[in-house]
Amino acid sequence: MATAAAAAVVMVTLLLLLLLLSLIARAVCATLSFYLLTPRRIKKIMERQGVRGPEPRFLVGNLGDVSSLVSESAAEDMESIRHDIVDRLLPHYVRWTKQYGKRFMYWNGVEPRLCLTETDLVKELLSKYSTQTGKSWLQQQGSKHFIGRGLLMANGDDWIHQRRIVAPAFMGDKLKSYAGFMVECTNQMLQSLQNAIDSGQTEVEIYEYMTKLTSDIISRAEFGSSYEKGTRIFHLLTVLQHRCAQASRHLCLPGSRFFPTKYNKEIKTSKAEVEKLLTEIIESRKVSAEVGRSCTYGDDLLGMLLNEIETAARKKSAYSPSMQVIMDECKTFFFAGHETAALLLTWTVMLLASNRPWQDKVRAEVTRVCSGENPSVHHLPKLSLLNMVVNESLRLYPPASVLPRMAFEDIKLGDLHVPKGLSIWIPVLAIHHSEELWGKDADEFNPERFASKPFPSGRFMPFAMGPRNCVGQSFAMMEAKIILAMLVSRFSFTISESYRHAPIVVLTIKPKYGVQICLKPLNLCENNCFG
């Protein structure tokens, strides 16, 4: 009996050891494939098609080259307000395009990236392969702590389901309903500017004002009456954005996201606080509905997401968003909803402040169209000059300088075979500044270029394009036009002598030192402005 029991123990031990060795072998194979075999296979496939690039270093790829080139190009501020910023923000693109041509490969750690600027292929990629391509593991890891797996980072079926749930919040009558609190929040911001002037300030840093304003607006759209907590969430997400950008530089090192570094500790703490605040808002909303204080979860974005969970449970749907997905969706739209809009507004104000004739034209158009009333959704289509200015601002300073997509299966783009695992890197900023596409004045502020019919697809894409375009772009454009129309009607403004033109990239294109402008209140009676 004892012998049989001992033999059984030995047998179980051997089986456990074999299982452990099998798991270790699988992990080793997966690691080798991720860090060595798959990248080498992709490199050979692309080289056979004539696509080459700088030689990568083990694990870090060309990150060192990119970092040193960007640091060198952005080390000094620009001597004047010029818009030829591709050399400054994408110096690696400029160098490698000259060396290897329009198509080249470089390596973001162990992730191979193909640079693609041919507009017909860009259009085909973004329009045809919305589910076969998406965000890579490195992208998801780099942003998971501050926006998680919300719509911006979701792939495949998850993206399809999340897009279906979220899209109605930014369409039709629901979209139009946001105009009222956009006007209300803007009036509060304009009063703050007036108070600053009355207190003796000779200039203001407009990026700070625009950031707070767009944060207030997206808080109301997302959380309704709970928007006050949005201020704290906004601050924490901003911290997380910077910390995640710093930590993502080390993602090429295996296991780096688990290292007890200063960045990782701060990320963990801030993420926990964001999710605690979101949980409080969500639980408060659920309790209100359950005890009968409200018949629904609300008609804001959060309410729509909570209603979807209930509907999916009742219908026993195959897909039901989890509470984590809802929190990630809230973080995604809070970040994207204020960040891109604040930057669009800031760069547009900078352009109008340094181009007074266009500021005067826009002001005259707003006065004529709105006749002293608050701008409404009915006025906006008639503000054609303002629309041209906003588009030109988005062309010169798109919120994101690049648009990456990873191929999850082999795809065909024109004459190019794109293997599974290759990340396609679309340099939006370079395309927007291309003389070949926009003419000799590509680096100049010229809103007139948008007076004609729309350009061919693939040339202008500040919000991406195709099925996976930015779901909130109509919200952002409506918000920008309302705010700018009210601003130019209340104040005239010039660029301050203290302004230092120094665009930088921290996930998005930002002014390094903010944008300082000098404001002058307009005579409300003479200019028929808003009260």
C-alpha positions as CSV (number, residue, x, y, z in Angstrom):
1,M,0.0,0.0,0.0
2,A,2.8,2.4,1.0
3,T,4.7,1.6,-2.2
4,A,1.7,2.2,-4.3
5,A,1.0,5.5,-2.6
6,A,4.6,6.6,-3.0
7,A,4.5,5.7,-6.7
8,A,1.3,7.7,-7.1
9,V,2.9,10.7,-5.5
10,V,5.9,10.4,-7.7
11,M,3.6,10.1,-10.8
12,V,1.6,13.2,-9.8
13,T,4.9,15.1,-9.1
14,L,6.3,14.1,-12.5
15,L,3.0,15.2,-14.2
16,L,3.1,18.5,-12.5
17,L,6.7,19.0,-13.5
18,L,5.9,18.1,-17.0
19,L,3.0,20.6,-17.0
20,L,5.2,23.3,-15.5
21,L,8.0,22.6,-18.1
22,S,5.4,22.7,-20.9
23,L,4.1,26.0,-19.7
24,I,7.6,27.4,-19.4
25,A,8.4,26.1,-22.9
26,R,5.3,27.8,-24.3
27,A,6.2,31.0,-22.6
28,V,9.8,30.9,-23.9
29,C,8.5,30.1,-27.4
30,A,6.0,33.0,-27.3
31,T,8.7,35.4,-26.0
32,L,11.1,34.3,-28.7
33,S,8.4,34.7,-31.3
34,F,7.4,38.2,-30.1
35,Y,10.9,39.6,-29.6
36,L,12.9,37.8,-32.3
37,L,11.2,35.4,-34.8
38,T,8.2,37.5,-35.9
39,P,10.1,40.7,-36.3
40,R,12.8,39.0,-38.4
41,R,10.1,37.3,-40.6
42,I,8.4,40.7,-41.2
43,K,11.6,42.4,-42.0
44,K,12.5,39.8,-44.6
45,I,9.0,40.0,-46.2
46,M,9.3,43.8,-46.5
47,E,12.9,43.7,-47.8
48,R,11.8,41.4,-50.6
49,Q,9.3,44.2,-51.6
50,G,12.1,46.8,-51.6
51,V,11.0,48.4,-48.3
52,R,14.0,49.1,-46.0
53,G,15.0,51.4,-43.2
54,P,17.5,52.0,-40.5
55,E,19.0,48.9,-38.9
56,P,17.4,48.2,-35.5
57,R,19.2,47.4,-32.3
58,F,18.2,44.4,-30.2
59,L,15.1,45.1,-28.1
60,V,15.2,48.9,-28.4
61,G,15.0,49.0,-32.2
62,N,15.4,52.6,-33.4
63,L,14.0,54.2,-30.2
64,G,17.4,55.7,-29.5
65,D,17.7,57.3,-32.9
66,V,14.1,58.7,-32.7
67,S,14.7,60.1,-29.2
68,S,18.0,61.8,-30.0
69,L,16.7,63.3,-33.3
70,V,13.6,64.7,-31.6
71,S,15.5,66.0,-28.6
72,E,18.0,67.8,-30.9
73,S,15.3,69.3,-33.2
74,A,13.1,70.5,-30.4
75,A,15.8,71.6,-28.0
76,E,15.4,75.3,-29.1
77,D,12.3,77.4,-29.5
78,M,11.4,78.6,-33.0
79,E,12.7,82.1,-33.7
80,S,9.3,83.3,-35.0
81,I,5.8,82.1,-35.5
82,R,6.3,79.7,-38.4
83,H,4.3,76.6,-39.2
84,D,7.0,74.5,-40.9
85,I,7.1,72.1,-37.9
86,V,7.5,68.7,-39.5
87,D,11.3,68.9,-39.2
88,R,10.9,69.8,-35.6
89,L,8.3,67.2,-34.5
90,L,9.0,64.3,-37.0
91,P,12.8,64.7,-37.7
92,H,13.2,60.9,-38.0
93,Y,10.5,60.9,-40.7
94,V,12.3,63.6,-42.6
95,R,15.7,61.9,-42.4
96,W,14.5,58.4,-43.3
97,T,12.3,59.6,-46.1
98,K,15.4,61.2,-47.7
99,Q,17.4,58.0,-47.2
100,Y,14.9,55.3,-48.0
101,G,12.1,56.9,-49.9
102,K,8.3,57.3,-49.2
103,R,8.0,53.8,-47.9
104,F,10.4,52.8,-45.1
105,M,10.5,50.7,-42.0
106,Y,11.7,51.5,-38.5
107,W,11.4,49.8,-35.2
108,N,9.6,51.0,-32.1
109,G,11.3,48.6,-29.8
110,V,10.5,45.2,-31.2
111,E,7.5,46.5,-33.1
112,P,8.2,46.9,-36.8
113,R,6.5,50.0,-38.3
114,L,5.9,50.8,-42.0
115,C,5.7,54.5,-42.8
116,L,2.9,55.1,-45.3
117,T,2.2,58.5,-46.9
118,E,0.6,57.5,-50.2
119,T,-2.9,58.9,-49.9
120,D,-4.6,56.2,-52.1
121,L,-3.1,53.5,-49.9
122,V,-3.9,55.4,-46.7
123,K,-7.5,55.7,-47.9
124,E,-7.7,52.0,-48.7
125,L,-6.2,51.0,-45.3
126,L,-8.6,53.2,-43.2
127,S,-11.7,52.6,-45.3
128,K,-11.4,48.9,-46.1
129,Y,-9.6,47.3,-43.1
130,S,-11.3,48.7,-40.0
131,T,-11.5,45.4,-38.2
132,Q,-8.5,43.6,-39.7
133,T,-6.3,46.4,-38.3
134,G,-6.2,48.2,-35.0
135,K,-4.1,49.2,-32.0
136,S,-1.0,47.2,-31.2
137,W,-0.1,45.6,-27.9
138,L,2.5,48.3,-27.3
139,Q,-0.1,51.1,-27.9
140,Q,-2.6,49.4,-25.6
141,Q,0.0,48.9,-22.8
142,G,1.2,52.5,-23.2
143,S,-2.2,53.9,-22.6
144,K,-4.1,51.3,-20.6
145,H,-3.7,53.0,-17.2
146,F,-5.3,56.3,-18.3
147,I,-7.8,55.3,-20.9
148,G,-7.8,51.5,-20.7
149,R,-9.6,49.5,-23.4
150,G,-12.3,52.1,-24.3
151,L,-13.3,52.7,-27.8
152,L,-10.0,54.4,-28.7
153,M,-8.0,51.3,-27.9
154,A,-10.5,48.5,-28.6
155,N,-10.1,46.1,-31.5
156,G,-12.2,43.7,-33.6
157,D,-15.6,42.8,-32.2
158,D,-15.1,44.7,-29.0
159,W,-14.6,47.9,-31.1
160,I,-17.7,47.2,-33.1
161,H,-19.9,46.7,-30.0
162,Q,-18.5,49.7,-28.2
163,R,-18.8,52.0,-31.3
164,R,-22.5,50.9,-31.6
165,I,-23.2,51.8,-28.0
166,V,-21.3,55.1,-27.9
167,A,-22.1,56.6,-31.4
168,P,-25.7,57.7,-30.6
169,A,-24.4,60.1,-27.9
170,F,-22.7,62.1,-30.7
171,M,-25.4,62.1,-33.4
172,G,-28.6,63.9,-34.4
173,D,-30.8,65.6,-31.8
174,K,-28.5,64.3,-29.0
175,L,-25.6,66.2,-30.5
176,K,-27.6,69.3,-30.9
177,S,-28.7,69.2,-27.3
178,Y,-25.2,69.9,-26.1
179,A,-25.1,73.4,-27.6
180,G,-26.9,74.9,-24.7
181,F,-24.4,74.0,-22.0
182,M,-21.5,74.7,-24.4
183,V,-22.8,78.3,-24.6
184,E,-23.3,78.4,-20.8
185,C,-19.8,77.2,-20.0
186,T,-18.3,79.5,-22.6
187,N,-20.0,82.5,-21.1
188,Q,-18.5,81.6,-17.7
189,M,-15.1,81.4,-19.3
190,L,-15.5,84.7,-21.0
191,Q,-16.5,86.3,-17.7
192,S,-13.3,84.9,-16.2
193,L,-11.3,86.5,-18.9
194,Q,-13.1,89.8,-18.3
195,N,-12.4,89.5,-14.6
196,A,-8.7,88.9,-15.3
197,I,-8.5,92.1,-17.5
198,D,-10.5,94.1,-14.9
199,S,-7.9,93.0,-12.2
200,G,-5.1,94.5,-14.3
201,Q,-3.8,91.5,-16.2
202,T,-2.3,92.6,-19.5
203,E,-2.2,89.1,-21.0
204,V,-3.6,85.6,-20.4
205,E,-2.4,82.1,-21.1
206,I,-5.3,80.9,-23.2
207,Y,-4.5,77.2,-23.2
208,E,-5.2,77.0,-19.5
209,Y,-8.6,78.6,-20.0
210,M,-9.5,76.4,-23.0
211,T,-8.4,73.3,-21.1
212,K,-10.7,74.1,-18.2
213,L,-13.6,75.1,-20.5
214,T,-13.5,71.9,-22.6
215,S,-13.1,69.8,-19.4
216,D,-16.3,71.4,-18.0
217,I,-18.2,70.8,-21.2
218,I,-17.2,67.1,-21.6
219,S,-17.9,66.6,-17.9
220,R,-21.5,67.8,-18.4
221,A,-21.9,65.7,-21.6
222,E,-20.5,62.6,-19.9
223,F,-21.7,62.8,-16.3
224,G,-24.6,65.3,-16.4
225,S,-25.3,66.7,-12.9
226,S,-22.2,64.9,-11.5
227,Y,-19.8,67.0,-13.6
228,E,-18.2,68.8,-10.6
229,K,-16.2,65.6,-9.9
230,G,-14.8,65.9,-13.4
231,T,-12.3,68.6,-12.3
232,R,-10.4,66.1,-10.1
233,I,-10.7,63.3,-12.7
234,F,-9.4,65.7,-15.4
235,H,-6.3,66.6,-13.2
236,L,-5.5,62.9,-12.5
237,L,-5.9,61.9,-16.2
238,T,-3.5,64.7,-17.2
239,V,-0.9,63.4,-14.7
240,L,-1.5,59.8,-16.0
241,Q,-1.0,60.9,-19.6
242,H,2.4,62.3,-18.8
243,R,3.5,59.4,-16.6
244,C,2.3,56.8,-19.1
245,A,4.2,58.6,-21.9
246,Q,7.3,58.5,-19.9
247,A,6.9,54.8,-18.8
248,S,6.0,53.7,-22.3
249,R,9.6,54.4,-23.4
250,H,10.7,51.3,-21.5
251,L,7.9,48.9,-22.8
252,C,10.4,47.3,-25.2
253,L,12.2,45.8,-22.1
254,P,10.5,42.5,-21.1
255,G,8.5,42.9,-17.9
256,S,9.2,46.6,-17.6
257,R,5.6,47.4,-16.7
258,F,6.0,45.4,-13.5
259,F,9.2,47.2,-12.3
260,P,8.7,49.2,-9.1
261,T,9.8,52.4,-10.7
262,K,8.7,55.9,-9.7
263,Y,6.6,56.2,-12.8
264,N,4.8,52.9,-12.3
265,K,4.1,53.7,-8.6
266,E,2.6,57.1,-9.5
267,I,0.6,55.5,-12.3
268,K,-0.9,52.9,-10.0
269,T,-1.9,55.5,-7.4
270,S,-3.4,58.0,-9.8
271,K,-5.3,55.2,-11.7
272,A,-6.8,53.9,-8.5
273,E,-8.0,57.4,-7.5
274,V,-9.6,58.0,-11.0
275,E,-11.4,54.7,-10.8
276,K,-12.5,55.4,-7.2
277,L,-14.1,58.7,-8.4
278,L,-15.7,57.1,-11.4
279,T,-17.1,54.2,-9.2
280,E,-18.7,56.8,-6.9
281,I,-20.4,58.5,-9.8
282,I,-21.6,55.2,-11.3
283,E,-22.8,53.8,-8.0
284,S,-24.7,57.1,-7.2
285,R,-26.4,56.9,-10.6
286,K,-27.3,53.3,-10.1
287,V,-28.7,53.9,-6.6
288,S,-30.9,56.8,-7.9
289,A,-32.4,54.6,-10.5
290,E,-32.9,51.6,-8.2
291,V,-34.7,53.5,-5.4
292,G,-36.9,55.3,-7.8
293,R,-35.5,58.8,-7.7
294,S,-35.0,58.5,-11.4
295,C,-36.8,56.3,-13.9
296,T,-33.6,55.9,-16.0
297,Y,-29.8,56.1,-15.6
298,G,-29.9,59.4,-17.5
299,D,-29.5,60.5,-21.1
300,D,-25.8,61.5,-20.8
301,L,-23.0,59.2,-22.0
302,L,-22.7,57.5,-18.6
303,G,-26.5,56.9,-18.5
304,M,-26.4,55.4,-22.0
305,L,-23.7,53.0,-21.1
306,L,-25.5,51.9,-17.9
307,N,-28.7,51.5,-19.8
308,E,-26.9,49.3,-22.3
309,I,-25.8,46.9,-19.5
310,E,-29.4,46.6,-18.3
311,T,-30.7,46.1,-21.8
312,A,-28.0,43.5,-22.6
313,A,-28.8,41.6,-19.4
314,R,-32.6,41.6,-20.1
315,K,-32.1,40.4,-23.7
316,K,-29.3,38.0,-22.7
317,S,-27.1,39.5,-25.4
318,A,-23.8,37.9,-26.3
319,Y,-22.0,41.2,-25.6
320,S,-22.6,43.2,-22.4
321,P,-20.1,45.9,-21.4
322,S,-18.5,45.2,-18.0
323,M,-18.1,47.9,-15.3
324,Q,-14.4,48.1,-16.2
325,V,-15.3,48.8,-19.9
326,I,-17.7,51.6,-18.8
327,M,-15.0,53.2,-16.7
328,D,-12.5,52.9,-19.5
329,E,-15.1,54.5,-21.9
330,C,-15.6,57.3,-19.5
331,K,-11.8,57.9,-19.2
332,T,-11.4,57.7,-23.0
333,F,-14.0,60.3,-23.7
334,F,-13.0,62.5,-20.9
335,F,-9.4,62.5,-22.1
336,A,-10.2,62.7,-25.8
337,G,-13.2,65.0,-25.4
338,H,-11.2,67.8,-23.6
339,E,-7.7,67.3,-24.9
340,T,-8.2,67.4,-28.6
341,A,-10.8,70.3,-28.4
342,A,-8.6,72.4,-26.1
343,L,-5.7,72.1,-28.4
344,L,-7.8,72.8,-31.5
345,L,-9.1,76.0,-29.8
346,T,-5.6,77.0,-28.5
347,W,-3.9,76.7,-31.9
348,T,-6.8,78.4,-33.6
349,V,-6.6,81.4,-31.2
350,M,-2.9,81.6,-31.8
351,L,-3.4,81.7,-35.5
352,L,-6.1,84.3,-35.3
353,A,-4.1,86.4,-32.8
354,S,-1.2,86.5,-35.2
355,N,-3.3,86.9,-38.4
356,R,-5.5,89.9,-37.5
357,P,-7.1,90.3,-41.0
358,W,-8.6,86.8,-40.7
359,Q,-9.7,87.5,-37.1
360,D,-11.6,90.6,-38.4
361,K,-13.2,88.6,-41.2
362,V,-14.4,85.9,-38.8
363,R,-15.7,88.5,-36.4
364,A,-17.7,90.3,-39.1
365,E,-19.2,87.0,-40.3
366,V,-20.2,86.0,-36.8
367,T,-21.8,89.4,-36.2
368,R,-23.7,89.2,-39.5
369,V,-24.9,85.6,-39.0
370,C,-25.7,85.6,-35.3
371,S,-27.0,89.2,-35.0
372,G,-26.0,89.4,-31.4
373,E,-27.7,86.1,-30.3
374,N,-25.8,83.2,-28.8
375,P,-24.6,80.9,-31.6
376,S,-26.8,77.9,-32.1
377,V,-26.7,74.8,-34.2
378,H,-28.7,76.7,-36.9
379,H,-26.1,79.4,-37.1
380,L,-23.1,77.1,-37.4
381,P,-23.5,76.0,-41.1
382,K,-23.6,79.6,-42.1
383,L,-20.2,80.4,-40.5
384,S,-18.2,79.3,-43.6
385,L,-15.1,81.5,-42.9
386,L,-14.9,80.2,-39.3
387,N,-15.2,76.7,-40.6
388,M,-12.3,77.4,-43.1
389,V,-10.1,78.8,-40.3
390,V,-10.8,75.8,-38.0
391,N,-9.9,73.3,-40.8
392,E,-6.7,75.2,-41.6
393,S,-5.8,75.1,-37.9
394,L,-6.4,71.3,-37.9
395,R,-4.3,71.0,-41.0
396,L,-1.3,72.9,-39.6
397,Y,-1.6,71.6,-36.0
398,P,-3.5,68.3,-36.0
399,P,-4.1,67.0,-32.5
400,A,-2.2,63.8,-33.2
401,S,1.0,63.9,-35.4
402,V,0.7,60.2,-36.3
403,L,-2.0,57.6,-36.9
404,P,-0.8,54.0,-36.2
405,R,-2.6,50.8,-37.2
406,M,-1.4,47.2,-36.7
407,A,-2.3,44.5,-39.2
408,F,-3.9,41.5,-37.4
409,E,-3.9,39.4,-40.6
410,D,-2.1,39.6,-43.9
411,I,-3.6,42.4,-46.1
412,K,-3.0,43.8,-49.5
413,L,-2.6,47.6,-50.1
414,G,-2.2,48.4,-53.7
415,D,1.0,46.6,-54.8
416,L,2.1,46.1,-51.2
417,H,1.7,42.9,-49.2
418,V,1.4,43.8,-45.5
419,P,2.1,40.8,-43.2
420,K,0.4,40.1,-40.0
421,G,2.1,41.9,-37.1
422,L,3.4,44.9,-39.1
423,S,2.3,48.2,-37.6
424,I,1.5,50.9,-40.3
425,W,2.5,54.4,-39.3
426,I,0.7,57.2,-41.0
427,P,2.5,60.6,-40.4
428,V,-0.6,62.8,-40.4
429,L,1.4,66.0,-39.7
430,A,3.7,65.3,-42.7
431,I,0.8,64.6,-45.0
432,H,-0.9,67.8,-43.9
433,H,2.3,69.8,-44.7
434,S,3.2,68.1,-48.0
435,E,4.0,70.6,-50.8
436,E,3.2,67.8,-53.3
437,L,-0.4,67.7,-51.9
438,W,-1.0,71.3,-50.8
439,G,1.2,73.4,-52.9
440,K,4.2,75.7,-52.2
441,D,2.3,77.4,-49.4
442,A,1.8,74.2,-47.5
443,D,3.5,75.6,-44.4
444,E,1.5,78.9,-44.4
445,F,-1.8,79.8,-42.8
446,N,-4.2,80.1,-45.7
447,P,-7.8,79.2,-44.9
448,E,-8.9,80.0,-48.4
449,R,-7.6,76.6,-49.5
450,F,-10.8,75.2,-47.8
451,A,-13.1,77.4,-49.7
452,S,-13.4,74.9,-52.6
453,K,-14.9,71.5,-52.6
454,P,-13.6,68.8,-50.2
455,F,-10.2,67.4,-51.0
456,P,-9.6,63.8,-52.1
457,S,-9.7,61.3,-49.1
458,G,-6.4,60.6,-47.4
459,R,-5.1,64.2,-47.7
460,F,-6.8,65.8,-44.8
461,M,-7.6,63.6,-41.7
462,P,-7.3,65.3,-38.4
463,F,-9.9,62.9,-37.0
464,A,-8.7,59.9,-39.0
465,M,-11.2,58.6,-41.6
466,G,-13.2,55.6,-42.6
467,P,-15.4,53.5,-40.2
468,R,-12.9,54.0,-37.4
469,N,-12.8,57.8,-37.6
470,C,-13.2,59.8,-34.4
471,V,-16.7,59.3,-33.1
472,G,-16.7,62.7,-31.4
473,Q,-15.5,64.8,-34.3
474,S,-18.9,66.5,-34.9
475,F,-19.1,67.3,-31.1
476,A,-15.6,68.8,-31.3
477,M,-16.3,70.9,-34.3
478,M,-19.5,72.2,-32.9
479,E,-17.9,73.0,-29.6
480,A,-14.9,74.8,-31.3
481,K,-17.2,76.9,-33.5
482,I,-19.4,78.0,-30.7
483,I,-16.5,78.9,-28.4
484,L,-14.6,80.8,-31.1
485,A,-17.7,82.6,-32.3
486,M,-18.3,83.9,-28.8
487,L,-14.7,84.7,-28.1
488,V,-14.2,86.8,-31.2
489,S,-17.4,88.6,-30.6
490,R,-16.5,89.6,-27.0
491,F,-12.8,90.3,-27.5
492,S,-10.2,91.3,-30.0
493,F,-6.8,89.7,-29.3
494,T,-3.2,89.8,-30.4
495,I,-0.3,87.5,-29.7
496,S,1.8,88.6,-26.7
497,E,5.5,89.5,-27.0
498,S,6.1,86.9,-24.3
499,Y,4.8,84.1,-26.5
500,R,7.5,81.5,-27.5
501,H,6.5,79.4,-30.4
502,A,7.6,75.8,-29.4
503,P,5.2,73.0,-30.5
504,I,6.1,69.7,-28.9
505,V,4.5,66.2,-28.9
506,V,3.3,64.6,-25.7
507,L,0.9,62.1,-27.4
508,T,-0.7,65.2,-28.9
509,I,0.8,68.4,-30.4
510,K,1.0,71.0,-27.6
511,P,2.4,74.5,-27.1
512,K,5.4,73.9,-24.8
513,Y,4.9,77.1,-22.9
514,G,1.2,77.7,-23.6
515,V,-0.1,80.5,-25.7
516,Q,-0.1,84.0,-24.3
517,I,-2.4,86.6,-25.8
518,C,-3.4,90.2,-25.1
519,L,-7.1,90.7,-24.9
520,K,-9.1,93.9,-25.5
521,P,-12.8,93.9,-24.7
522,L,-15.0,95.0,-27.6
523,N,-17.8,97.6,-27.2
524,L,-20.8,95.4,-26.8
525,C,-23.2,97.9,-28.3
526,E,-21.1,98.8,-31.3
527,N,-20.3,95.2,-32.1
528,N,-23.6,93.6,-31.3
529,C,-22.0,91.0,-29.1
530,F,-23.3,88.4,-26.7
531,G,-24.2,89.3,-23.2
